[in-house]
Amino acid sequence: MNIQIHSDNLELTSEFKELIHQKLTLKLDQLLSDFPNDQKTAVVHLAKDKYDHFTANFDMNLPGKNGHIFAKNTHINLLSAIIGIREQIEKQIKKYKSELVNYSLG
């Protein structure tokens, strides 16, 4: 899985990029193991506001009519914001995959 990371008002260290890889990429790769790697590209946008709250956005397009996956979470802790979007993404991907199965059976 290829995840592009963009940030505003925030410096991303290599340790933090590795943390994103562990918390997002590995888990999503497991959920999307049926799809080729060229279809598993996402953009993560991280930002820090003037109140020191972190916002994480995730955007991904998968094949099919309902293949747009988007999640946004704001939290005072950056790791919590990332985990929050991962949980939202997992729900959306599971729903997407169940719709694909139901469509192919119908």
Contact map, one row per residue, 1 for C-alpha under 8 A:
1110000000000000000000001001100000001101100000000000000000000000000000000000000000000000000000000000000000
1111000000000000000000001000000000001001110000000000000000000000000000000000000000000000000000000000000000
1111100000000000000000001000000000000000111100000000000000000000000000000000000000000000000000000000000000
0111110000000000000000000000000000000000111100000000000000000000000000000000000000000000000000000000000000
0011111000000000000000000000000000000000001111000000000000000000000000000000000000000000000000000000000000
0001111100000000000000000000000000000000001111000000000000000000000000000000000000000000000000000000000000
0000111111110000000000000000000000000000000011100000000000000000000000000000000000000000000000000000000000
0000011111000000000000000000000000000000000011110000000000000000000000000000000000000000000000000000000000
0000001111100000000000000000000000000000000000111000000000000000000000000000000000000000000000000000000000
0000001111110000000000000000000000000000000001110000000000000000000000000000000000000000000000000000000000
0000001011111000000000000000000000000000000000000000000000000000000000000000000000000000000000000000000000
0000001001111101100000000000000000000000000000000000000000000000000000000000000000000000000000000000000000
0000000000111111100000000000000000000000000000000000000000000000000000000000000000000000000000000000000000
0000000000011111110000000000000000000000000000000000000000000000000000000000000000000000000000000000000000
0000000000001111111000000000000000000000000000000000000000000000000000000000000000000000000000000000000000
0000000000011111111100000000000000000000000000000000000000000000000000000000000000000000000000000000000000
0000000000011111111110000000000000000000000000000000000000000000000000000000000000000000000000000000000000
0000000000000111111111000000000000000000000000000000000000000000000000000000000000000000000000000000000000
0000000000000011111111100000000000000000000000000000000000000000000000000000000000000000000000000000000000
0000000000000001111111111000000000000000000000000000000000000000000000000000000001000000000000000000000000
0000000000000000111111111100000000000000000000000000000000000000000000000000000000000000000000000000000000
0000000000000000011111111110000000000000000000000000000000000000000000000000000000000000000000000000000000
0000000000000000001111111110000000000000000000000000000000000000000000000000000001100100000000000000000000
0000000000000000000111111111000000000000000000000000000000000000000000000000000001100100000000000000000000
1110000000000000000111111111100000000000000000000000000000000000000000000000000000000000000000000000000000
0000000000000000000011111111110000000000000000000000000000000000000000000000000000000000000000000000000000
0000000000000000000001111111111000000000000000000000000000000000000000000000000000000000000000000000000000
1000000000000000000000011111111100000000000000000000000000000000000000000000000000000000010000000000000000
1000000000000000000000001111111110000000000000000000000000000000000000000000000000000000000000000000000000
0000000000000000000000000111111110000000000000000000000000000000000000000000000000000000000000000000000000
0000000000000000000000000011111110000000000000000000000000000000000000000000000000000000010011000000000000
0000000000000000000000000001111111100001000000000000000000000000000000000000000000000000000000000000000000
0000000000000000000000000000111111110000000000000000000000000000000000000000000000000000000000000000000000
0000000000000000000000000000000111110000000000000000000000000000000000000000000000000000000000000000000000
0000000000000000000000000000000111111011000000000000000000000000000000000000000000000000000000000000000000
0000000000000000000000000000000011111111000000000000000000000000000000000000000000000000000000000000000000
1100000000000000000000000000000000111111100000000000000000000000000000000000000000000000000000000000000000
1000000000000000000000000000000000011111100000000000000000000000000000000000000000000000000000000000000000
0000000000000000000000000000000000111111100000000000000000001110000000000000000000000000000000000000000000
1100000000000000000000000000000100111111110000000000000000011100000000000000000000000000000000000000000000
1111000000000000000000000000000000001111111000000000000000011000000000000000000000000000000000000000000000
0111000000000000000000000000000000000001111100000000000001111000000000000000000000000000000000000000000000
0011110000000000000000000000000000000000111110000000000011110000000000000000000000000000000000000000000000
0011110000000000000000000000000000000000011111000000000111100000000000000000000000000000000000000000000000
0000111100000000000000000000000000000000001111100000001111000000000000000000000000000000000000000000000000
0000111101000000000000000000000000000000000111110000011110000000000000000000000000000000000000000000000000
0000001111000000000000000000000000000000000011111000011100000000000000000000000000000000000000000000000000
0000000111000000000000000000000000000000000001111111111000000000000000000000000000000000000000000000000000
0000000010000000000000000000000000000000000000111111111000000000000000000000000000000000000000000000000000
0000000000000000000000000000000000000000000000011111100000000000000000000000000000000000000000000000000000
0000000000000000000000000000000000000000000000011111100000000000000000000000000000000000000000000000000000
0000000000000000000000000000000000000000000000011111110000000000000000000001000000000000000000000000000000
0000000000000000000000000000000000000000000000011111111000000000000000000111110000000000000000000000000000
0000000000000000000000000000000000000000000001111001111100000000000000000111110010000000000000000000000000
0000000000000000000000000000000000000000000011111000111110000000000000011110010010000000000000000000000000
0000000000000000000000000000000000000000000111100000011111000000000000011100010011001000000000000000000000
0000000000000000000000000000000000000000001111000000001111100000000001111000000000001000000000000000000000
0000000000000000000000000000000000000000011110000000000111110000000011110000000000001000000000000000000000
0000000000000000000000000000000000000000011100000000000011111000000111100000000000000000000000000000000000
0000000000000000000000000000000000000001111000000000000001111100000111000000000000000000000000000000000000
0000000000000000000000000000000000000011110000000000000000111110001110000000000000000000000000000000000000
0000000000000000000000000000000000000011000000000000000000011111011110000000000000000000000000000000000000
0000000000000000000000000000000000000010000000000000000000001111111000000000000000000000000000000000000000
0000000000000000000000000000000000000000000000000000000000000111111000000000000000000000000000000000000000
0000000000000000000000000000000000000000000000000000000000000011111000000000000000000000000000000000000000
0000000000000000000000000000000000000000000000000000000000000111111100000000000000000000000000010000000000
0000000000000000000000000000000000000000000000000000000000001111111110000000000000000000000000010000000000
0000000000000000000000000000000000000000000000000000000000111100011111000000000000000000000000000000000000
0000000000000000000000000000000000000000000000000000000001111100001111100000000000000000100110000000000000
0000000000000000000000000000000000000000000000000000000011110000000111110000000000000000100000000000000000
0000000000000000000000000000000000000000000000000000000011100000000011111000000000001001100000000000000000
0000000000000000000000000000000000000000000000000000001111000000000001111100000000001000000000000000000000
0000000000000000000000000000000000000000000000000000001110000000000000111110000011011000000000000000000000
0000000000000000000000000000000000000000000000000000111100000000000000011111000010000000000000000000000000
0000000000000000000000000000000000000000000000000000111000000000000000001111110110000000000000000000000000
0000000000000000000000000000000000000000000000000001110000000000000000000111110110000000000000000000000000
0000000000000000000000000000000000000000000000000000110000000000000000000011111110000000000000000000000000
0000000000000000000000000000000000000000000000000000111100000000000000000011111111000000000000000000000000
0000000000000000000000000000000000000000000000000000000000000000000000000000111111100000000000000000000000
0000000000000000000000000000000000000000000000000000000000000000000000000011111111110000000000000000000000
0000000000000000000000000000000000000000000000000000011100000000000000001111111111111000000000000000000000
0000000000000000000100110000000000000000000000000000000100000000000000001000011111111100000000000000000000
0000000000000000000000110000000000000000000000000000000000000000000000000000001111111110000000000000000000
0000000000000000000000000000000000000000000000000000000000000000000000001000000111111111000000000000000000
0000000000000000000000000000000000000000000000000000000111000000000000111000000011111111100000000000000000
0000000000000000000000110000000000000000000000000000000000000000000000000000000001111111110000000000000000
0000000000000000000000000000000000000000000000000000000000000000000000000000000000111111111000000000000000
0000000000000000000000000000000000000000000000000000000000000000000000100000000000011111111100000000000000
0000000000000000000000000000000000000000000000000000000000000000000011100000000000001111111110000000000000
0000000000000000000000000001001000000000000000000000000000000000000000000000000000000111111111000000000000
0000000000000000000000000000000000000000000000000000000000000000000000000000000000000011111111100000000000
0000000000000000000000000000000000000000000000000000000000000000000010000000000000000001111111110000000000
0000000000000000000000000000001000000000000000000000000000000000000010000000000000000000111111111000000000
0000000000000000000000000000001000000000000000000000000000000000000000000000000000000000011111111100000000
0000000000000000000000000000000000000000000000000000000000000000000000000000000000000000001111111110000000
0000000000000000000000000000000000000000000000000000000000000000011000000000000000000000000111111111000000
0000000000000000000000000000000000000000000000000000000000000000000000000000000000000000000011111111100000
0000000000000000000000000000000000000000000000000000000000000000000000000000000000000000000001111111110000
0000000000000000000000000000000000000000000000000000000000000000000000000000000000000000000000111111111000
0000000000000000000000000000000000000000000000000000000000000000000000000000000000000000000000011111111100
0000000000000000000000000000000000000000000000000000000000000000000000000000000000000000000000001111111110
0000000000000000000000000000000000000000000000000000000000000000000000000000000000000000000000000111111111
0000000000000000000000000000000000000000000000000000000000000000000000000000000000000000000000000011111111
0000000000000000000000000000000000000000000000000000000000000000000000000000000000000000000000000001111111
0000000000000000000000000000000000000000000000000000000000000000000000000000000000000000000000000000111111
0000000000000000000000000000000000000000000000000000000000000000000000000000000000000000000000000000011111
